[in-house]
Every structure is written in structure tokens, then in C-alpha cells.
């Protein structure tokens, strides 16, 4: 039994069902409040230096900052987050999905304190949900611009590539947030990925062994003396058209051998 299974048995009753829905509702509320100038979004983002000054709520409220997109794309992004999060919860159960988000949140907050003056976002935490969904449902199709169907595994591949570029060219706060998101993904999928890699290596080794074994087998073997093209590569092996089946003979016995007769052609008794 894994550690996560043990934790679920002990703490599973505290899991929050439909957590994605609450996050989406919270982001929609913050978006609306920001549009109406009822709240200053700058007071909600995660700035570790401000947290150190007593603004502790920022470690939670940054989860409800909507993505910095136009209103139409924000609505689509929130819908997709709910769809993917709900699918993960359906596949894992509420506790495991809660744990995935909780670990991602803890890693994001933790690495943010390495750069106290920088702003940390929930973008890469949402990205880890996307990558988890794409790993579990690689053939799920999205309609890009509501027209072009694309399997989500290709979008995930682009996301991984984008993370790689940002990890190389981005600032240290961005690199650390990517590290948090990737770390969250690997904590939950790393053992399965490693097991798959090991199985693939074993399968490849078996295929190579089979190919080598096949190459080591003789293609031609004399039916009389047993000489083969491997033991005597200079010999010209031939097949007798009068023998039943594919009977091969070396040059010495191709003209001097008793023809093999099919079983149904043998005389009774």
C-alpha cells in the first residue's frame, strides 16, 4: 500500500469534492470584482515579501486570480480547468485530486520564498492539472478556434517544450515555478512513468534477443547430412522439387538422395 493510499484511508473523509468548481467560481468572482473595481487584485497576488509583513492571505488568494487573458479566453480557460479537474477527480477520487492540488500549491508557495520580492502566480499550477489530464487522456480532442480538432497529447507536448524554453531563458522566479509544477506532476506520475520505461526497455531487449536468435539460425540445412549455410557458407544449397515439403540439400546430396514422400502417398502396410 502506497503512502497516498494510507493517507486516504486516514484522511479521506476530509477531502473536498468538486474542488475545481469552487476554484472556478472563486476566479470568476475575483474577475467580476476586479472589473467593478471592488477589489484591488494587487492585494491578492502572492508576493512573499508582503506575506512576511503580515499579509498572510496572499498564500491562498493568489489561487483565485484569473488568467491574464481577454474575457472570452478567460471563460474558455476556466471551463477547461473545470473540465480537466473534474475528469481527474473522477479518475482519482476527491482525496487524490485534492492532494495533487495541495502539493502543487505547497511547492509553488515554497519556491516563491526563494525570491521574496517577485510575484508568483497560479499559472503553472493550472498547467500541472493540464499535463496530468493530458497524460491520463492523451487522445482527448480539443477544437482549436472551435474548428480544428487537435489531440491534447500534442498540446501537452508543446507545453512541455514551452516549459523547457522558459526554464532555459526565463527568470529565476519563472524557473522555480516551472520546477514546482513539474515536481508536482512527477510526484504523482513519476513511478508509473519509470515503470513504463523499464517495461519498454525489457520489451526492447527481448525483441533484440529474438532478432539475434533468428539471425543465428541457419536458413538452409541439408536434409541428409545436416550441413548448414552457417557451418559451410561456401556451399550452394538447393531444394528438391520432387521431395514433399521444402527439403534442402547440399551439393553432395542434391543428386543422390532418397526422395521424401508425403504421408498420404505411402502405400499401406
Secondary structure, DSSP 8 states (H G I E B T S, - for coil): --HHHHHHHHHGGG--TTHHHHHHHHHHHHHHHHHTTSS-GGGTSEEHHHHHTT-TTHHHHGGG---SS-HHHHHHHHHHHHHHHHHHHHHH-HHHHHHHHHHHHHHHHHHHTTSTTSEE-SHHHHHHHHHHHHHH-TT-EEEETTTEEEEHHHHHHHHHHHHHHHHHHS-HHHHHHHHHHHHHHHHHHHHHHHHHHHHHHHHHHHHHHHHHHHHHS-S-B-TTT--BTTT-TTS--EE-TTSSS--EE-TTTSSSS-----GGGS---
